[in-house]
Amino acid sequence: MKKDRLAVILTTWRRLYRTEPTLEGLARQTFNKFDLYVWNNNRDPGKPEVVDEACTKFADQFPIQTVHAYDNFRGRGRQILARHLRIKHGYQYVCFLDDDLILPPGMLTRLWDERQPTTVLAQRVWKASSPAIWPKQEAKPGEMGFYGMAAGAIIDTELFAYDQYWSLWPERFWPLDDLWMSAMARAMGFSIVKSSMKLRAAGCSNDQNAVSKDGRIKQLWDEFAGLYNAPQGGRYGRKLYEGPLP
């Protein structure tokens, strides 16, 4: 188990112009015990070469490997890679990054210091403001919640090693990787905790995977909420999904 090394998975979307600035942010990190894996979701002609060219410029600053997905798997792809890195290479912790994040130099140091076993430690975490899930409110640093954003999170990779994590994931919910990760974390007894780290985006949200603007995705969110985030008065803090899990 590579307990002293952090696997960082950077997902590139349609913002390939953001690849090099994000790599520059990683090169400035005060924490250097990490290995970078770039998951490129854009295989349009010429685009993998753009990613490779950017990565080559930083090859002498930190270990870096690139995976060009044969299709846009959205956030599910990085979770597949996290499972592989756990099983095949023994990383205990993974940090997910999106290519629109601005990375302060102390980001990885703080996340590494705050990491916890069997925990999703995320920069954005929401909690219920009543016995029902909705409305929700953002948690404060150190507080637990029911939903955490994958980008900017440091996660115990044991979560992705469970076969049930994948066999129970309905194909129609594959685009909802944050929601599935959070639901299964709760089901498997993991904690979802708000980090003290707050990251800013680079202001390029209109040039992305456009998940939030897809009407079909909105319908999936509603369906998912009804199945996995159903209000359970008086039971907050317990597993919100009772399924065939170990």
Salt bridges, closest charged atoms under 4 A:
GLU20 OE1 - LYS57 NZ 3.03
ASP35 OD1 - ARG5 NH2 2.48
ASP52 OD1 - HIS68 NE2 2.96
ASP98 OD1 - ARG78 NH1 2.65
ASP99 OD1 - ARG15 NH2 2.66
ASP100 OD2 - ARG15 NH1 3.67
GLU138 OE2 - ARG124 NE 2.80
GLU138 OE2 - LYS194 NZ 3.18
GLU138 OE2 - LYS198 NZ 3.83
GLU143 OE1 - LYS127 NZ 2.96
ASP156 OD1 - ARG86 NH1 3.49
ASP163 OD1 - ARG83 NH2 2.70
ASP177 OD2 - ARG78 NH2 3.37
ASP214 OD2 - ARG216 NH2 3.10
ASP222 OD2 - LYS218 NZ 3.01
GLU223 OE2 - ARG172 NE 2.75
GLU242 OE2 - ARG235 NH2 3.28
